Amino acid sequence: LFLAELPQGEKIDRGAAFGRIAFSCAEEDVAKVHQKAEVAGLGSILNPPVTLPTPGKADVVVTILGDPDGQEICFVGNKGFRDLSKLVEGCDFIDWDMRDKLDQAQANYEARQAAGEAK
């Protein structure tokens, strides 16, 4: 993995995209990445290594870093990541109607929050 700094003042145009990029690596490498990020002192450490439990599924080890441009970079333990990425019978489709409803509910919440109505 090679990270390059953008020229001073230049920004990435992400359009409507958001979120973080994630890399799968050996569980023991998650802590090593975190340690190297601490020593380098660039960007930020958003989450030190932590094991996230997923009841009924595999736990996953992660650390989340922030690059100097604000992009989140997640390093995820490979074993847990692979276990959580397995296809579950009956879950191999996207319920677009439900997704649209959830998107609308989120938009409504954000509008209320912007108006000072939601907490």
C-alpha positions as CSV (number, residue, x, y, z in Angstrom):
1,L,0.0,0.0,0.0
2,F,1.4,3.4,-1.0
3,L,-0.3,6.6,0.1
4,A,0.5,9.8,-1.7
5,E,-0.1,13.3,-0.5
6,L,-2.1,15.6,-2.8
7,P,-0.4,18.9,-3.8
8,Q,-1.1,21.8,-1.4
9,G,-4.7,23.0,-1.7
10,E,-5.8,20.2,-4.0
11,K,-8.9,18.2,-2.9
12,I,-10.3,14.9,-4.1
13,D,-13.8,15.3,-5.8
14,R,-15.7,12.4,-4.3
15,G,-19.0,13.5,-5.8
16,A,-21.8,11.9,-3.8
17,A,-19.5,9.1,-2.5
18,F,-18.7,8.8,1.1
19,G,-17.5,6.2,3.6
20,R,-14.1,4.6,4.0
21,I,-11.9,2.3,2.2
22,A,-11.1,-1.0,3.9
23,F,-8.2,-3.4,3.6
24,S,-8.1,-7.0,4.8
25,C,-4.9,-8.1,6.4
26,A,-3.7,-10.6,8.9
27,E,-5.1,-10.0,12.4
28,E,-1.6,-9.4,13.9
29,D,-0.9,-6.8,11.2
30,V,-3.9,-4.6,12.4
31,A,-1.9,-3.7,15.5
32,K,1.3,-3.2,13.5
33,V,-0.5,-0.8,11.1
34,H,-1.8,1.2,14.1
35,Q,1.7,1.3,15.7
36,K,3.3,2.5,12.5
37,A,0.6,5.2,12.1
38,E,1.2,6.4,15.7
39,V,5.0,6.7,15.0
40,A,4.5,8.4,11.7
41,G,2.2,11.1,13.3
42,L,0.5,11.8,10.0
43,G,-3.3,12.0,9.7
44,S,-5.2,10.7,12.7
45,I,-6.1,7.5,14.5
46,L,-9.9,7.4,14.6
47,N,-10.1,4.0,16.3
48,P,-7.2,2.0,17.8
49,P,-7.3,-1.7,17.3
50,V,-10.5,-3.2,18.7
51,T,-12.3,-6.4,18.3
52,L,-15.9,-5.8,17.2
53,P,-18.3,-8.6,18.3
54,T,-21.0,-9.6,15.8
55,P,-23.4,-11.8,17.7
56,G,-23.9,-15.1,16.0
57,K,-21.1,-14.4,13.6
58,A,-17.3,-14.0,13.6
59,D,-15.8,-11.2,15.6
60,V,-13.6,-8.9,13.6
61,V,-10.4,-7.0,14.6
62,V,-10.2,-3.4,13.1
63,T,-8.3,-0.2,13.3
64,I,-9.5,3.0,11.5
65,L,-7.1,5.7,10.5
66,G,-7.7,9.1,8.9
67,D,-5.4,10.3,6.2
68,P,-4.4,14.0,6.2
69,D,-7.2,14.7,3.6
70,G,-9.8,13.2,5.9
71,Q,-10.4,9.9,4.2
72,E,-11.0,7.0,6.5
73,I,-8.9,4.0,6.0
74,C,-9.9,0.8,7.8
75,F,-7.6,-2.2,8.3
76,V,-9.6,-5.3,9.1
77,G,-8.4,-8.7,10.3
78,N,-8.7,-11.2,7.4
79,K,-10.2,-14.1,9.3
80,G,-13.2,-12.2,10.7
81,F,-13.6,-10.3,7.5
82,R,-13.8,-13.5,5.4
83,D,-16.2,-15.1,7.8
84,L,-18.5,-12.1,7.7
85,S,-18.3,-11.9,3.9
86,K,-19.7,-15.4,3.3
87,L,-22.9,-15.6,1.3
88,V,-25.9,-16.4,3.5
89,E,-28.6,-18.4,1.8
90,G,-31.6,-16.2,1.1
91,C,-29.5,-13.0,1.6
92,D,-28.1,-12.8,-1.9
93,F,-30.4,-9.9,-3.1
94,I,-31.0,-6.3,-2.3
95,D,-34.5,-5.3,-1.3
96,W,-34.5,-2.0,-3.2
97,D,-38.0,-1.0,-1.9
98,M,-36.8,-1.3,1.7
99,R,-33.6,0.5,0.9
100,D,-35.6,3.4,-0.6
101,K,-37.8,3.6,2.5
102,L,-34.7,3.6,4.8
103,D,-33.0,6.3,2.6
104,Q,-36.2,8.4,2.9
105,A,-36.4,7.9,6.6
106,Q,-32.8,9.0,7.0
107,A,-33.4,12.1,4.8
108,N,-36.4,13.0,6.9
109,Y,-34.4,12.6,10.1
110,E,-31.5,14.7,8.8
111,A,-34.0,17.4,7.7
112,R,-35.6,17.5,11.2
113,Q,-32.1,17.6,12.7
114,A,-31.1,20.5,10.6
115,A,-34.2,22.3,11.6
116,G,-33.4,21.6,15.3
117,E,-36.3,19.2,15.8
118,A,-34.4,15.9,16.2
119,K,-31.9,15.0,18.9
